[in-house]
Amino acid sequence: MKKIILALTILTIILLSWAVKAEEKNMKTLIVYFSRTGEQYSVGNITKGNTAIVAEMIARETNGDLFEVKLQSDTYPAGYTELTQVAKQEKSQNTRPAIIGDVENFDDYDVVFVGSPVWWADMPMALYTFIEKHDWSGKTVVPFVTHEGSGLSEIPANLKKATGAKTLSGLAIYGHEAQNSPDKVQTKVSVWLKELGF
């Protein structure tokens, strides 16, 4: 009798485990990101943003939907040094630049990856514009950044504070690697996603 109860208990645990995994696989995933072209540190003038490259890799691996946060009036300078000064001013003034469009079915998503370059140890202010438009209750948030030495910086903590959502371990990718070594970056993305259970 004890053997039968033990066998039934083990079978129940296995079935529950499968059910949980099946539910995780059915989670709806969104990748929200902000990215810039033009002159970028250590890579010169680029036609596809560093963060956009990483966002597309994540979308392919998770079968997630992409949404690029774009400015309604993009007056950011193309030059790197000039752009950093504008970014610094926006951060100091806690600006919320107007953005184009939105994710109308945001409530349907269970997991939201949020990607950005690192500007003065934080996300560009336009991402806060997006974040503050939505209710993040019950969602899981996953940060990823592109940088040239800052790593994740304060972004995971700031993202958790801004959304109030469960926040998983983030990924930091060098911008020059995104541009020049996509295969290497793809491997890093794959390993990170696997570690997170995606």
C-alpha positions as CSV (number, residue, x, y, z in Angstrom):
1,M,0.0,0.0,0.0
2,K,2.8,2.4,0.9
3,K,4.4,1.7,-2.5
4,I,1.2,2.5,-4.3
5,I,0.8,5.8,-2.4
6,L,4.5,6.7,-3.1
7,A,4.1,5.9,-6.8
8,L,0.9,8.0,-7.0
9,T,2.7,10.9,-5.2
10,I,5.6,10.8,-7.6
11,L,3.3,10.6,-10.6
12,T,1.3,13.6,-9.3
13,I,4.5,15.6,-8.8
14,I,5.6,14.8,-12.4
15,L,2.3,15.8,-13.9
16,L,2.2,19.0,-11.9
17,S,5.7,19.8,-13.1
18,W,4.7,19.2,-16.7
19,A,1.6,21.4,-16.2
20,V,3.8,24.2,-14.9
21,K,6.2,23.9,-17.7
22,A,3.4,23.9,-20.3
23,E,1.9,27.0,-18.6
24,E,5.3,28.8,-18.8
25,K,5.7,27.9,-22.5
26,N,2.3,29.5,-23.1
27,M,3.2,32.8,-21.4
28,K,2.8,35.7,-23.8
29,T,6.0,37.7,-24.2
30,L,6.6,41.3,-25.2
31,I,10.0,42.9,-25.9
32,V,9.9,46.7,-25.5
33,Y,13.0,48.6,-26.4
34,F,14.5,52.0,-27.2
35,S,17.5,52.2,-29.5
36,R,19.4,54.8,-31.4
37,T,21.3,55.0,-34.7
38,G,23.8,57.7,-35.7
39,E,27.1,58.1,-34.0
40,Q,27.7,55.7,-31.2
41,Y,30.6,55.3,-28.8
42,S,33.3,52.9,-30.1
43,V,31.4,51.9,-33.2
44,G,31.0,55.1,-35.2
45,N,27.9,55.8,-37.3
46,I,25.4,52.9,-37.2
47,T,22.3,52.4,-39.2
48,K,20.8,49.8,-36.8
49,G,20.8,50.5,-33.1
50,N,22.7,48.2,-30.7
51,T,19.7,47.6,-28.5
52,A,17.5,46.8,-31.5
53,I,19.9,44.1,-32.5
54,V,19.7,42.4,-29.1
55,A,15.9,42.9,-28.9
56,E,15.4,41.1,-32.2
57,M,17.5,38.1,-31.0
58,I,15.4,37.9,-27.8
59,A,12.2,38.0,-29.8
60,R,13.3,35.2,-32.1
61,E,14.2,32.9,-29.2
62,T,11.1,33.6,-27.1
63,N,8.7,34.0,-30.0
64,G,7.8,37.3,-28.4
65,D,6.3,40.5,-29.9
66,L,8.5,43.5,-30.5
67,F,7.6,47.1,-29.7
68,E,10.1,49.9,-30.3
69,V,9.6,53.0,-28.3
70,K,10.0,56.0,-30.7
71,L,9.9,59.7,-30.0
72,Q,6.9,61.7,-31.3
73,S,9.3,64.5,-32.1
74,D,12.8,63.1,-32.6
75,T,15.1,66.1,-32.2
76,Y,17.9,64.2,-30.6
77,P,21.3,65.1,-32.2
78,A,23.0,62.4,-34.3
79,G,26.4,63.2,-32.8
80,Y,27.3,61.1,-29.7
81,T,28.7,63.8,-27.5
82,E,25.7,66.1,-28.2
83,L,23.3,63.3,-27.6
84,T,24.8,62.6,-24.2
85,Q,24.3,66.2,-23.1
86,V,20.7,66.1,-24.1
87,A,20.2,62.8,-22.3
88,K,21.9,64.3,-19.2
89,Q,19.5,67.3,-19.3
90,E,16.4,65.1,-19.7
91,K,17.5,62.9,-16.7
92,S,18.2,65.9,-14.5
93,Q,14.7,67.4,-15.3
94,N,13.0,64.0,-15.1
95,T,11.5,64.6,-18.5
96,R,8.8,62.4,-20.1
97,P,9.2,62.8,-23.9
98,A,6.1,62.1,-25.9
99,I,6.2,58.8,-27.8
100,I,4.5,57.4,-30.9
101,G,2.0,54.6,-30.6
102,D,1.5,52.1,-27.9
103,V,0.9,48.4,-27.2
104,E,-2.9,48.3,-27.1
105,N,-3.1,44.7,-25.7
106,F,-0.5,45.3,-23.0
107,D,-2.6,43.5,-20.4
108,D,-2.4,40.3,-22.4
109,Y,1.4,39.9,-21.8
110,D,2.8,37.9,-18.9
111,V,6.5,38.7,-19.4
112,V,7.9,42.0,-20.6
113,F,11.6,42.4,-21.6
114,V,12.7,46.0,-21.4
115,G,15.7,47.0,-23.4
116,S,17.7,50.2,-23.6
117,P,21.1,51.8,-24.0
118,V,22.6,53.0,-20.7
119,W,22.4,56.8,-20.5
120,W,23.9,58.3,-17.4
121,A,23.4,55.0,-15.4
122,D,19.7,54.9,-16.4
123,M,17.2,54.2,-19.2
124,P,16.4,57.0,-21.6
125,M,13.5,59.0,-20.3
126,A,11.2,57.9,-23.2
127,L,11.1,54.4,-21.7
128,Y,9.6,55.9,-18.5
129,T,6.9,57.5,-20.7
130,F,6.0,54.1,-21.9
131,I,6.3,52.4,-18.5
132,E,4.0,55.0,-16.7
133,K,1.2,54.5,-19.3
134,H,0.6,50.9,-18.2
135,D,-0.4,48.7,-15.2
136,W,2.4,46.2,-14.5
137,S,0.6,44.2,-11.9
138,G,1.2,40.5,-12.1
139,K,3.8,40.9,-14.8
140,T,7.4,39.6,-14.9
141,V,9.9,42.2,-16.1
142,V,13.3,41.4,-17.6
143,P,15.9,44.1,-18.3
144,F,18.5,44.1,-21.0
145,V,21.0,46.8,-21.9
146,T,23.7,47.8,-24.4
147,H,26.6,49.8,-23.1
148,E,30.3,50.4,-23.4
149,G,31.5,49.8,-19.8
150,S,28.5,50.7,-17.6
151,G,27.0,47.2,-17.4
152,L,23.4,47.1,-16.1
153,S,24.2,50.1,-13.9
154,E,21.1,51.3,-12.0
155,I,18.6,50.1,-14.6
156,P,17.3,46.9,-12.9
157,A,16.6,48.7,-9.6
158,N,15.0,51.7,-11.4
159,L,12.9,49.4,-13.6
160,K,11.7,47.4,-10.5
161,K,10.8,50.7,-8.8
162,A,9.0,52.1,-11.8
163,T,6.9,49.0,-12.6
164,G,6.6,47.4,-9.1
165,A,6.8,44.1,-11.0
166,K,8.8,41.0,-10.3
167,T,12.2,41.7,-12.0
168,L,14.5,38.9,-13.2
169,S,18.3,39.0,-13.7
170,G,19.2,41.3,-16.6
171,L,21.7,41.0,-19.5
172,A,24.3,43.6,-20.4
173,I,25.8,43.5,-23.9
174,Y,28.6,45.7,-25.2
175,G,27.4,47.9,-28.1
176,H,30.5,47.1,-30.2
177,E,29.8,43.4,-29.8
178,A,26.2,43.9,-30.9
179,Q,27.5,45.6,-34.1
180,N,30.6,43.5,-34.8
181,S,30.1,40.1,-33.2
182,P,26.5,39.1,-33.5
183,D,27.2,35.4,-33.3
184,K,28.9,35.9,-29.9
185,V,26.0,38.0,-28.7
186,Q,23.5,35.5,-29.9
187,T,25.3,32.8,-27.7
188,K,25.2,35.1,-24.7
189,V,21.5,35.8,-25.3
190,S,20.7,32.1,-25.6
191,V,22.6,31.1,-22.4
192,W,20.9,33.9,-20.4
193,L,17.4,33.0,-21.6
194,K,18.1,29.4,-20.8
195,E,19.2,30.3,-17.3
196,L,16.0,32.3,-16.8
197,G,13.9,29.4,-18.0
198,F,12.9,30.6,-21.4
